[in-house]
Amino acid sequence: MRPGTCSRRHEGLSVAASLVAATFETYLSVRDRVAPMRALVPAADALTPAEQDIRATLQPLWEASPEMIAGLRRLAQVMTGVRASDYGDSG
């Protein structure tokens, strides 16, 4: 599904709610594909203190809520300049 488009699963939702749902589904798909790579990461004691801090900071992303992912998407707009409206049919 193209970002910003609605699937049949999202019929009846507002455009914003549909976009949040689709974005979260993409997050879950990517998370599931990346999860096996976690076993390849060195043990915490093999990481530098800075790497340990980054690892701890990113830990909540493994169990992010739809609201957290939507918030990250809004924050990305500030960094990338890409708005939700730039994703085709998102309104």
Protein Blocks (a to p, Z undefined) as FASTA:
>chain_A
ZZhiacfklgoiafklmmmmmmmmmmmmmmmmmmmmmmmpccfklpcfklmmmmmmmmmm
mmccfklmmmmmmmmmmmnopafklnojnZZ
